[in-house]
C-alpha cells in the first residue's frame, strides 16, 4: 500500500454494516489513487489524461473517488451509462466534461443534454438519435465518434463511414469534439494487433471531421507515446491494477481487504473440509474459517487456490469458497498468535488484486468490480480529499 496520512475515515457502504458488525473491512487508499493519476499524467505529458470511473469507480465508490481525481487534475471523465454520468455530475464541478461510452439510448438522450453529458456515438442509429436531439435543442450538440479499428465491439465501420460520406446531412447538428477507438490487445505489448489498430484508427479518423484523437486506455498508455495521441483514458490503472504482465507493476496499490476469523479448529488426517469435502489433509492441520465468501466477490473459482496472509505467514485457502466464508490453513502460525475475531489479509501488501485474479482464473478488473457491499469500507487519505462528498 502507498504511504498514507494519519487521517482515516470509517465509512460503511450501508449503515447496516458498521465496523463492529461487518465480517470484513475494505480499505480504499485515496492518496494512492491520486498518486496513480499523477504518475500516468507524467507518462503522457503531451496528451490530456482523462479518468474512467464507470462501474462505481471500478467498485470503489464514485462519490469518494471522482473528487480526488478532479483535485489531482482530471478535467475529463468517462462512464459507461447515462445514469452513471448523472450520478457523477452531482459530485464533480460544472467545468468537468463527462463522456458516456455507450452513447445516447433514444429514451435517455434528453437527459444527456439536461446534465451536460457528452455521448460517444457508436453507430449510425446513435448518430440519428443525437442529431434529432440537436434539432430539439435548437443548437449543435457535442459528441464523440468511435470507430471500430478491429475489435468488433463498438464503433463505426468503414461501411458506416461510406454512408456518412454519401449523405453529409447525417452529421448536421453534431459538434464532433473527439474521435476514439479502443485497443483489444494492449496488455500484450508485442501483439501485432496494437500497431494494426493504431494505423486503422488513423486511417478511419482521416475520413471524419477534424478532432482530437483517443485510442489508449490503461494498458495502451504503456505502449509508448505513439499510442497516446491527444487523449488517454485510464481506468484500471488508476486503481492499482497492473497494465500488463511484462514487468513489475509501477502503480500504487489502492485496496486492502481484511476479514475476521470466525472460528479456529484442529482437524485430523482424512477429515473433509468445506462443501464437497474436496480437501482432506494427509496430516493434522489447524484451520480457520474466515468471514468472506463469493457473495462478497471472492470468487468460488478461487477455491483451493491462493492464500490469505497473517503478518508474514501465508495461509493457503483450503477447499471450496462458500457464499459467506472460506477456510485457510493456519498450521504455520505460532500457537496463540492468531485468535478468533482477529483479521487476516485477503488482498493487501503481500497479495495484490492481480494475484487474487490469477488464482481465480480471471483478471484484476473483475475482482475489483465484484467486491461486495457487506464490508465496512474505510477511505484513507488527507482530510480535505476524503471529506469531499460526505
One Martini backbone bead per residue (centre of mass of N, CA, C, O) as a GRO file, in nm:
protein
  390
    1UNK     BB    1   0.100   0.033   0.017
    2UNK     BB    2   0.064   0.343   0.034
    3UNK     BB    3   0.140   0.615   0.186
    4UNK     BB    4  -0.037   0.756   0.458
    5UNK     BB    5  -0.212   0.932   0.643
    6UNK     BB    6  -0.362   0.959   0.961
    7UNK     BB    7  -0.612   0.983   0.814
    8UNK     BB    8  -0.940   0.838   0.895
    9UNK     BB    9  -1.234   0.704   0.738
   10UNK     BB   10  -1.534   0.558   0.847
   11UNK     BB   11  -1.714   0.393   0.579
   12UNK     BB   12  -2.012   0.256   0.513
   13UNK     BB   13  -2.208   0.130   0.256
   14UNK     BB   14  -2.392   0.046   0.508
   15UNK     BB   15  -2.553   0.095   0.809
   16UNK     BB   16  -2.570  -0.228   0.864
   17UNK     BB   17  -2.225  -0.218   0.833
   18UNK     BB   18  -2.047  -0.180   1.069
   19UNK     BB   19  -1.746  -0.245   1.208
   20UNK     BB   20  -1.866  -0.421   1.452
   21UNK     BB   21  -2.037  -0.626   1.225
   22UNK     BB   22  -1.853  -0.681   1.013
   23UNK     BB   23  -1.657  -0.929   0.845
   24UNK     BB   24  -1.516  -0.687   0.683
   25UNK     BB   25  -1.241  -0.484   0.542
   26UNK     BB   26  -1.232  -0.203   0.316
   27UNK     BB   27  -0.952  -0.036   0.189
   28UNK     BB   28  -0.921   0.301   0.056
   29UNK     BB   29  -0.663   0.471  -0.123
   30UNK     BB   30  -0.668   0.794  -0.222
   31UNK     BB   31  -0.368   0.864  -0.255
   32UNK     BB   32  -0.308   0.640  -0.463
   33UNK     BB   33  -0.492   0.743  -0.682
   34UNK     BB   34  -0.354   1.016  -0.715
   35UNK     BB   35  -0.073   0.901  -0.779
   36UNK     BB   36  -0.152   0.746  -1.035
   37UNK     BB   37  -0.250   0.986  -1.197
   38UNK     BB   38   0.016   1.150  -1.192
   39UNK     BB   39   0.188   0.934  -1.325
   40UNK     BB   40   0.030   0.922  -1.595
   41UNK     BB   41   0.074   1.213  -1.670
   42UNK     BB   42   0.387   1.186  -1.711
   43UNK     BB   43   0.359   0.977  -1.956
   44UNK     BB   44   0.145   1.204  -2.110
   45UNK     BB   45   0.246   1.506  -2.156
   46UNK     BB   46   0.111   1.547  -2.462
   47UNK     BB   47  -0.153   1.466  -2.311
   48UNK     BB   48  -0.464   1.399  -2.207
   49UNK     BB   49  -0.590   1.297  -1.877
   50UNK     BB   50  -0.820   1.099  -1.802
   51UNK     BB   51  -1.114   0.938  -1.631
   52UNK     BB   52  -1.231   0.622  -1.527
   53UNK     BB   53  -1.570   0.566  -1.347
   54UNK     BB   54  -1.696   0.319  -1.392
   55UNK     BB   55  -1.852   0.109  -1.191
   56UNK     BB   56  -1.809   0.277  -0.936
   57UNK     BB   57  -1.510   0.304  -0.959
   58UNK     BB   58  -1.451  -0.004  -0.966
   59UNK     BB   59  -1.616  -0.035  -0.673
   60UNK     BB   60  -1.506   0.230  -0.480
   61UNK     BB   61  -1.662   0.500  -0.523
   62UNK     BB   62  -1.750   0.781  -0.684
   63UNK     BB   63  -1.785   0.995  -0.452
   64UNK     BB   64  -1.480   0.956  -0.360
   65UNK     BB   65  -1.300   0.944  -0.624
   66UNK     BB   66  -1.362   1.183  -0.821
   67UNK     BB   67  -1.264   1.427  -0.647
   68UNK     BB   68  -0.971   1.333  -0.638
   69UNK     BB   69  -0.919   1.348  -0.944
   70UNK     BB   70  -0.984   1.645  -0.979
   71UNK     BB   71  -0.767   1.748  -0.778
   72UNK     BB   72  -0.535   1.602  -0.963
   73UNK     BB   73  -0.651   1.712  -1.280
   74UNK     BB   74  -0.914   1.611  -1.379
   75UNK     BB   75  -1.138   1.707  -1.668
   76UNK     BB   76  -1.203   1.407  -1.763
   77UNK     BB   77  -1.482   1.176  -1.792
   78UNK     BB   78  -1.570   0.823  -1.785
   79UNK     BB   79  -1.860   0.637  -1.875
   80UNK     BB   80  -2.112   0.407  -1.966
   81UNK     BB   81  -2.371   0.547  -1.841
   82UNK     BB   82  -2.603   0.780  -1.785
   83UNK     BB   83  -2.647   0.736  -1.480
   84UNK     BB   84  -2.348   0.770  -1.413
   85UNK     BB   85  -2.332   1.065  -1.509
   86UNK     BB   86  -2.538   1.182  -1.315
   87UNK     BB   87  -2.392   1.098  -1.058
   88UNK     BB   88  -2.125   1.246  -1.119
   89UNK     BB   89  -2.231   1.541  -1.147
   90UNK     BB   90  -2.284   1.565  -0.821
   91UNK     BB   91  -1.938   1.544  -0.751
   92UNK     BB   92  -1.863   1.761  -0.960
   93UNK     BB   93  -1.783   2.004  -1.147
   94UNK     BB   94  -1.903   2.190  -1.412
   95UNK     BB   95  -1.623   2.180  -1.583
   96UNK     BB   96  -1.663   1.893  -1.621
   97UNK     BB   97  -1.620   1.629  -1.846
   98UNK     BB   98  -1.876   1.398  -1.960
   99UNK     BB   99  -1.857   1.062  -2.086
  100UNK     BB  100  -2.058   0.829  -2.279
  101UNK     BB  101  -1.980   0.526  -2.412
  102UNK     BB  102  -2.282   0.408  -2.498
  103UNK     BB  103  -2.452   0.639  -2.536
  104UNK     BB  104  -2.771   0.739  -2.673
  105UNK     BB  105  -3.050   0.650  -2.583
  106UNK     BB  106  -3.355   0.748  -2.680
  107UNK     BB  107  -3.461   0.773  -2.359
  108UNK     BB  108  -3.165   0.950  -2.280
  109UNK     BB  109  -3.089   1.207  -2.444
  110UNK     BB  110  -3.211   1.440  -2.274
  111UNK     BB  111  -3.025   1.387  -2.024
  112UNK     BB  112  -2.764   1.463  -2.159
  113UNK     BB  113  -2.838   1.759  -2.187
  114UNK     BB  114  -2.923   1.831  -1.895
  115UNK     BB  115  -2.623   1.713  -1.772
  116UNK     BB  116  -2.382   1.747  -1.971
  117UNK     BB  117  -2.348   1.497  -2.174
  118UNK     BB  118  -2.115   1.312  -2.365
  119UNK     BB  119  -2.151   1.121  -2.638
  120UNK     BB  120  -2.094   0.812  -2.780
  121UNK     BB  121  -2.087   0.734  -3.124
  122UNK     BB  122  -2.132   0.392  -3.259
  123UNK     BB  123  -2.366   0.465  -3.471
  124UNK     BB  124  -2.604   0.557  -3.690
  125UNK     BB  125  -2.834   0.556  -3.486
  126UNK     BB  126  -2.699   0.746  -3.279
  127UNK     BB  127  -2.668   0.982  -3.469
  128UNK     BB  128  -2.972   1.021  -3.513
  129UNK     BB  129  -3.050   1.075  -3.220
  130UNK     BB  130  -2.860   1.326  -3.180
  131UNK     BB  131  -2.969   1.493  -3.409
  132UNK     BB  132  -3.258   1.516  -3.299
  133UNK     BB  133  -3.170   1.658  -3.037
  134UNK     BB  134  -3.055   1.913  -3.175
  135UNK     BB  135  -3.321   2.008  -3.288
  136UNK     BB  136  -3.462   2.044  -3.013
  137UNK     BB  137  -3.230   2.241  -2.902
  138UNK     BB  138  -3.125   2.443  -3.140
  139UNK     BB  139  -2.832   2.297  -3.150
  140UNK     BB  140  -2.532   2.200  -3.136
  141UNK     BB  141  -2.386   1.883  -3.036
  142UNK     BB  142  -2.179   1.720  -2.850
  143UNK     BB  143  -1.937   1.465  -2.967
  144UNK     BB  144  -1.843   1.125  -3.009
  145UNK     BB  145  -1.646   0.924  -3.227
  146UNK     BB  146  -1.651   0.581  -3.300
  147UNK     BB  147  -1.414   0.342  -3.413
  148UNK     BB  148  -1.357   0.034  -3.575
  149UNK     BB  149  -1.021  -0.105  -3.557
  150UNK     BB  150  -1.083  -0.449  -3.472
  151UNK     BB  151  -1.280  -0.551  -3.220
  152UNK     BB  152  -1.592  -0.585  -3.270
  153UNK     BB  153  -1.787  -0.387  -3.078
  154UNK     BB  154  -1.737  -0.074  -3.124
  155UNK     BB  155  -1.839   0.125  -3.389
  156UNK     BB  156  -1.751   0.244  -3.684
  157UNK     BB  157  -1.744   0.154  -4.000
  158UNK     BB  158  -1.651   0.177  -4.318
  159UNK     BB  159  -1.944   0.167  -4.418
  160UNK     BB  160  -2.045   0.402  -4.244
  161UNK     BB  161  -1.858   0.615  -4.370
  162UNK     BB  162  -1.982   0.597  -4.648
  163UNK     BB  163  -2.261   0.699  -4.568
  164UNK     BB  164  -2.168   0.977  -4.461
  165UNK     BB  165  -2.050   1.069  -4.741
  166UNK     BB  166  -2.320   1.045  -4.905
  167UNK     BB  167  -2.457   1.200  -4.634
  168UNK     BB  168  -2.391   1.494  -4.476
  169UNK     BB  169  -2.660   1.541  -4.312
  170UNK     BB  170  -2.612   1.324  -4.081
  171UNK     BB  171  -2.412   1.553  -3.926
  172UNK     BB  172  -2.609   1.742  -3.846
  173UNK     BB  173  -2.564   1.884  -3.520
  174UNK     BB  174  -2.258   1.803  -3.494
  175UNK     BB  175  -1.996   1.829  -3.241
  176UNK     BB  176  -1.687   1.717  -3.294
  177UNK     BB  177  -1.446   1.648  -3.010
  178UNK     BB  178  -1.402   1.329  -3.075
  179UNK     BB  179  -1.190   1.051  -3.167
  180UNK     BB  180  -1.234   0.694  -3.120
  181UNK     BB  181  -1.079   0.399  -2.974
  182UNK     BB  182  -0.995   0.039  -2.912
  183UNK     BB  183  -0.790  -0.184  -2.756
  184UNK     BB  184  -0.748  -0.543  -2.744
  185UNK     BB  185  -0.397  -0.588  -2.683
  186UNK     BB  186  -0.239  -0.393  -2.474
  187UNK     BB  187  -0.138  -0.621  -2.257
  188UNK     BB  188   0.030  -0.703  -2.533
  189UNK     BB  189   0.289  -0.535  -2.661
  190UNK     BB  190   0.364  -0.751  -2.913
  191UNK     BB  191   0.106  -0.726  -3.052
  192UNK     BB  192   0.004  -0.666  -3.379
  193UNK     BB  193  -0.275  -0.526  -3.326
  194UNK     BB  194  -0.184  -0.253  -3.225
  195UNK     BB  195  -0.068  -0.131  -3.487
  196UNK     BB  196  -0.313  -0.190  -3.666
  197UNK     BB  197  -0.517  -0.016  -3.506
  198UNK     BB  198  -0.376   0.250  -3.530
  199UNK     BB  199  -0.382   0.271  -3.838
  200UNK     BB  200  -0.689   0.241  -3.870
  201UNK     BB  201  -0.772   0.486  -3.705
  202UNK     BB  202  -0.625   0.700  -3.875
  203UNK     BB  203  -0.771   0.635  -4.137
  204UNK     BB  204  -1.065   0.685  -4.033
  205UNK     BB  205  -1.034   0.975  -3.910
  206UNK     BB  206  -0.972   1.114  -4.193
  207UNK     BB  207  -1.302   1.083  -4.265
  208UNK     BB  208  -1.340   1.293  -4.043
  209UNK     BB  209  -1.374   1.528  -3.847
  210UNK     BB  210  -1.175   1.735  -3.700
  211UNK     BB  211  -1.009   1.587  -3.410
  212UNK     BB  212  -0.935   1.458  -3.145
  213UNK     BB  213  -0.749   1.171  -3.022
  214UNK     BB  214  -0.844   0.826  -2.902
  215UNK     BB  215  -0.703   0.494  -2.784
  216UNK     BB  216  -0.602   0.485  -2.484
  217UNK     BB  217  -0.582   0.314  -2.208
  218UNK     BB  218  -0.409   0.184  -1.971
  219UNK     BB  219  -0.222  -0.011  -2.140
  220UNK     BB  220  -0.166   0.184  -2.382
  221UNK     BB  221   0.021   0.383  -2.238
  222UNK     BB  222   0.264   0.153  -2.226
  223UNK     BB  223   0.331   0.167  -2.547
  224UNK     BB  224   0.357   0.472  -2.589
  225UNK     BB  225   0.346   0.776  -2.761
  226UNK     BB  226   0.204   0.663  -3.025
  227UNK     BB  227  -0.069   0.602  -2.830
  228UNK     BB  228  -0.166   0.884  -2.706
  229UNK     BB  229  -0.209   1.130  -2.855
  230UNK     BB  230  -0.456   1.341  -2.706
  231UNK     BB  231  -0.613   1.104  -2.542
  232UNK     BB  232  -0.646   0.940  -2.234
  233UNK     BB  233  -0.818   0.633  -2.059
  234UNK     BB  234  -0.790   0.564  -1.755
  235UNK     BB  235  -0.869   0.306  -1.512
  236UNK     BB  236  -0.734   0.055  -1.366
  237UNK     BB  237  -0.467   0.208  -1.301
  238UNK     BB  238  -0.586   0.392  -1.078
  239UNK     BB  239  -0.643   0.105  -0.897
  240UNK     BB  240  -0.358  -0.081  -0.938
  241UNK     BB  241  -0.361  -0.227  -1.198
  242UNK     BB  242  -0.191  -0.401  -1.407
  243UNK     BB  243  -0.109  -0.336  -1.746
  244UNK     BB  244   0.088  -0.590  -1.730
  245UNK     BB  245   0.324  -0.893  -1.751
  246UNK     BB  246   0.636  -0.769  -1.810
  247UNK     BB  247   0.641  -0.647  -1.510
  248UNK     BB  248   0.639  -0.448  -1.273
  249UNK     BB  249   0.423  -0.270  -1.087
  250UNK     BB  250   0.403   0.093  -1.097
  251UNK     BB  251   0.162   0.090  -0.907
  252UNK     BB  252  -0.046   0.172  -0.659
  253UNK     BB  253  -0.200   0.047  -0.408
  254UNK     BB  254  -0.558   0.068  -0.305
  255UNK     BB  255  -0.637  -0.211  -0.173
  256UNK     BB  256  -0.781  -0.366   0.133
  257UNK     BB  257  -0.854  -0.702   0.256
  258UNK     BB  258  -1.017  -0.776   0.566
  259UNK     BB  259  -1.078  -1.066   0.778
  260UNK     BB  260  -1.250  -1.241   0.994
  261UNK     BB  261  -1.223  -1.471   1.240
  262UNK     BB  262  -1.460  -1.718   1.343
  263UNK     BB  263  -1.288  -2.001   1.343
  264UNK     BB  264  -1.108  -2.259   1.526
  265UNK     BB  265  -0.943  -2.571   1.420
  266UNK     BB  266  -0.882  -2.918   1.443
  267UNK     BB  267  -0.749  -3.166   1.217
  268UNK     BB  268  -0.747  -3.472   1.071
  269UNK     BB  269  -0.663  -3.712   0.887
  270UNK     BB  270  -0.920  -3.717   0.625
  271UNK     BB  271  -1.073  -3.473   0.680
  272UNK     BB  272  -1.319  -3.273   0.580
  273UNK     BB  273  -1.344  -2.965   0.370
  274UNK     BB  274  -1.617  -2.847   0.300
  275UNK     BB  275  -1.768  -2.851   0.024
  276UNK     BB  276  -1.732  -3.183  -0.085
  277UNK     BB  277  -1.464  -3.247   0.050
  278UNK     BB  278  -1.197  -3.158  -0.136
  279UNK     BB  279  -1.040  -3.154   0.141
  280UNK     BB  280  -0.766  -3.369   0.269
  281UNK     BB  281  -0.552  -3.433   0.497
  282UNK     BB  282  -0.225  -3.599   0.572
  283UNK     BB  283  -0.234  -3.419   0.834
  284UNK     BB  284  -0.240  -3.234   1.085
  285UNK     BB  285  -0.457  -2.943   1.120
  286UNK     BB  286  -0.497  -2.586   1.120
  287UNK     BB  287  -0.801  -2.397   1.109
  288UNK     BB  288  -0.983  -2.121   0.940
  289UNK     BB  289  -1.270  -1.924   0.950
  290UNK     BB  290  -1.371  -1.681   0.707
  291UNK     BB  291  -1.558  -1.361   0.641
  292UNK     BB  292  -1.546  -1.465   0.319
  293UNK     BB  293  -1.713  -1.475  -0.005
  294UNK     BB  294  -1.883  -1.485  -0.302
  295UNK     BB  295  -2.082  -1.252  -0.201
  296UNK     BB  296  -1.803  -1.059  -0.186
  297UNK     BB  297  -1.624  -1.143  -0.460
  298UNK     BB  298  -1.492  -1.424  -0.379
  299UNK     BB  299  -1.432  -1.654  -0.582
  300UNK     BB  300  -1.504  -1.990  -0.642
  301UNK     BB  301  -1.260  -2.025  -0.847
  302UNK     BB  302  -1.055  -1.998  -0.583
  303UNK     BB  303  -1.065  -2.274  -0.495
  304UNK     BB  304  -0.773  -2.394  -0.360
  305UNK     BB  305  -0.648  -2.103  -0.407
  306UNK     BB  306  -0.418  -1.956  -0.267
  307UNK     BB  307  -0.420  -1.683  -0.014
  308UNK     BB  308  -0.359  -1.571   0.295
  309UNK     BB  309  -0.262  -1.327   0.556
  310UNK     BB  310  -0.038  -1.331   0.850
  311UNK     BB  311   0.158  -1.116   0.834
  312UNK     BB  312   0.431  -1.337   0.724
  313UNK     BB  313   0.194  -1.559   0.675
  314UNK     BB  314   0.086  -1.814   0.491
  315UNK     BB  315  -0.271  -1.902   0.398
  316UNK     BB  316  -0.410  -2.150   0.268
  317UNK     BB  317  -0.664  -2.237   0.065
  318UNK     BB  318  -0.941  -2.451   0.148
  319UNK     BB  319  -1.131  -2.554  -0.061
  320UNK     BB  320  -1.433  -2.419  -0.079
  321UNK     BB  321  -1.600  -2.142  -0.154
  322UNK     BB  322  -1.833  -1.972   0.007
  323UNK     BB  323  -2.063  -1.735   0.042
  324UNK     BB  324  -1.944  -1.636   0.360
  325UNK     BB  325  -1.681  -1.830   0.329
  326UNK     BB  326  -1.352  -1.947   0.431
  327UNK     BB  327  -1.057  -2.163   0.430
  328UNK     BB  328  -0.761  -2.180   0.634
  329UNK     BB  329  -0.420  -2.243   0.688
  330UNK     BB  330  -0.266  -2.218   1.036
  331UNK     BB  331  -0.021  -2.409   1.111
  332UNK     BB  332   0.224  -2.178   1.092
  333UNK     BB  333   0.107  -2.050   1.338
  334UNK     BB  334   0.169  -1.961   1.627
  335UNK     BB  335   0.067  -2.026   1.922
  336UNK     BB  336  -0.181  -1.772   1.992
  337UNK     BB  337  -0.159  -1.542   1.767
  338UNK     BB  338  -0.428  -1.654   1.639
  339UNK     BB  339  -0.763  -1.536   1.672
  340UNK     BB  340  -1.066  -1.491   1.720
  341UNK     BB  341  -1.149  -1.183   1.538
  342UNK     BB  342  -0.927  -1.162   1.382
  343UNK     BB  343  -0.718  -1.061   1.104
  344UNK     BB  344  -0.695  -1.113   0.751
  345UNK     BB  345  -0.539  -1.116   0.440
  346UNK     BB  346  -0.659  -1.106   0.096
  347UNK     BB  347  -0.579  -0.805   0.044
  348UNK     BB  348  -0.239  -0.672   0.006
  349UNK     BB  349   0.095  -0.639   0.047
  350UNK     BB  350   0.117  -0.974  -0.040
  351UNK     BB  351  -0.171  -0.943  -0.208
  352UNK     BB  352  -0.303  -0.881  -0.497
  353UNK     BB  353  -0.547  -0.843  -0.717
  354UNK     BB  354  -0.392  -1.008  -0.936
  355UNK     BB  355  -0.346  -1.258  -0.764
  356UNK     BB  356  -0.641  -1.329  -0.719
  357UNK     BB  357  -0.712  -1.356  -1.018
  358UNK     BB  358  -0.522  -1.586  -1.094
  359UNK     BB  359  -0.649  -1.798  -0.898
  360UNK     BB  360  -0.947  -1.752  -1.054
  361UNK     BB  361  -0.912  -1.706  -1.370
  362UNK     BB  362  -0.872  -1.389  -1.401
  363UNK     BB  363  -0.913  -1.040  -1.351
  364UNK     BB  364  -0.874  -0.753  -1.176
  365UNK     BB  365  -1.133  -0.614  -1.270
  366UNK     BB  366  -1.331  -0.827  -1.156
  367UNK     BB  367  -1.253  -0.818  -0.864
  368UNK     BB  368  -1.301  -0.517  -0.807
  369UNK     BB  369  -1.610  -0.505  -0.920
  370UNK     BB  370  -1.704  -0.750  -0.705
  371UNK     BB  371  -1.691  -0.615  -0.456
  372UNK     BB  372  -1.876  -0.589  -0.195
  373UNK     BB  373  -2.142  -0.451   0.053
  374UNK     BB  374  -2.051  -0.584   0.353
  375UNK     BB  375  -1.843  -0.396   0.410
  376UNK     BB  376  -1.627  -0.212   0.567
  377UNK     BB  377  -1.546   0.120   0.467
  378UNK     BB  378  -1.223   0.263   0.420
  379UNK     BB  379  -1.097   0.596   0.389
  380UNK     BB  380  -0.780   0.702   0.290
  381UNK     BB  381  -0.647   1.030   0.369
  382UNK     BB  382  -0.685   1.338   0.330
  383UNK     BB  383  -0.929   1.536   0.456
  384UNK     BB  384  -1.005   1.708   0.211
  385UNK     BB  385  -1.061   1.466   0.025
  386UNK     BB  386  -1.239   1.262   0.199
  387UNK     BB  387  -1.482   1.473   0.264
  388UNK     BB  388  -1.575   1.461  -0.007
  389UNK     BB  389  -1.919   1.380  -0.017
  390UNK     BB  390  -2.051   1.338   0.280
   0.00000   0.00000   0.00000
